[in-house]
Structure formats: C-alpha cells, structure tokens
Amino acid sequence: MTAHQPGPSGRVRVAVVYGGRSSEHAISCVSAGSILRNLDPERFEVVAVGITPGGSWVLTDGRPETLAITDGRLPEVSGESGAELALPADPVRGGQLLSLGQGGEVLAAVDVVFPVLHGPYGEDGTIQGLLELAGVPYVGAGVLASAAGMDKEFTKKLLAVEGLPIGDHVVLRPRQDTVELEDRERLGLPVARPSVSAGSTHGTSCPRQSTWPAGMTRR
C-alpha cells in the first residue's frame, strides 16, 4: 500500500502498535520502547497504541521508559495504560482511532501503522488483514507473507517448492505425542523442538538424551 503524504505539519503521523495477546507481550513492549526512542520527531508524529493481553486497544503516553525492563519487572499494557479505543475496518474513516468510552470521539487519525507485535495476533497476518480492510498503510510484510512466514511448516514448504535448501525436520500433528521410529532414526539427536506457530525461539527445547521424549506436539 502507498503511504499517505505528510500532513500540514510536514510530519507523518505514525501509530506504533505494541503489546498484544500473545505470550510475547512483554517483549513486544520492550521492542516498542526502542522504536519510540529512535523515531525522528522532526519527521514523525507518534501515536502510541498498546494492546492488552486480553486484546483491548488503548491510547498510551508512549514514554519509552515505561516500556523498559525495570528491576527485573517486565512491561505490560493494561486497561489503566490509557483510553480504550478501536480502529474501524471502514476505509472511509481513513485511519481514525475512535474512543470506546466517549461516544465514538476521534482520538487521533494516523497516516501509517507500525505494528511491533510479536507472535500470534501480530506477526501472523491478523492485524495486517485488519489494516488492509481499514485502508491504512502499514510497515512490514503483507497478509500472505506474514501468515506463511509465521508458520514454520509452511515456510519450509514454500522454500522447498522454490528449490531452496531447508533443514531436515518432522511435523507433529494434534494428538500425535511422539515421533515415529523411522523419523527418529533419520533425524538423530540432538534436535531442536520449537512450536510451529509461535516466535522463532519461544517454547523451543533441544532434547539431547539418548531416548526421545514424549509430548512433542505441533503447537
């Protein structure tokens, strides 16, 4: 999608969206803090939008220091982080962020969205689909690339079709709690055991014992 032209201020109004419903919520907040610290205020007007672990969208103050790991405490978006809002999937509204507590008052209108969401409901094409419906330009890969790239099984399939080398692997299906003997002999040990549709390292383990463990599931 083509980004909007800068408004009268000469700056692009960018919504940095972070937090989210995945188990990588806190890391998303930390990533957003880094981005907020480094966006050039001469070029960009920032609107910071946090998503709570339950999925509520809130307009936050966008202060990077509140999104850092402090004394071992991970940052989090909560209902108290700001005013609750929604992004309508209506392209006529052109990126308006509407208050849910003040009769649909427009809190802000953005030119482009910068999703800083990790894991499901962020990197997997879901928010990208919402932004496509809303007609709002956004940073990053589109719906198909996000969905396929998030799923390690289908990423491997697409790479294989294009003739690119991929690592040897086996995919476990639901209710399949261990690897077949033939696959064990083919793969050997040690192996990496990641979740197919979570972040690149989230939930990954590397069994090294002489026998394969049970409970190896696909998701």
Secondary structure, DSSP 8 states (H G I E B T S, - for coil): -------TTSSEEEEEEEE-SSTTHHHHHHHHHHHHHHS-TTTEEEEEEEE-TTS-EEE----GGGGS-BTTB-----GGGSEEEE--S-GGG-SEEEETTTTT-EEEE-SEEEE---STTTTSSHHHHHHHHHT--BSS--HHHHHHHH-HHHHHHHHHHTT----------TT--S--HHHHHHH-SS--B--TTS-SSTT-B---SSS--S-----
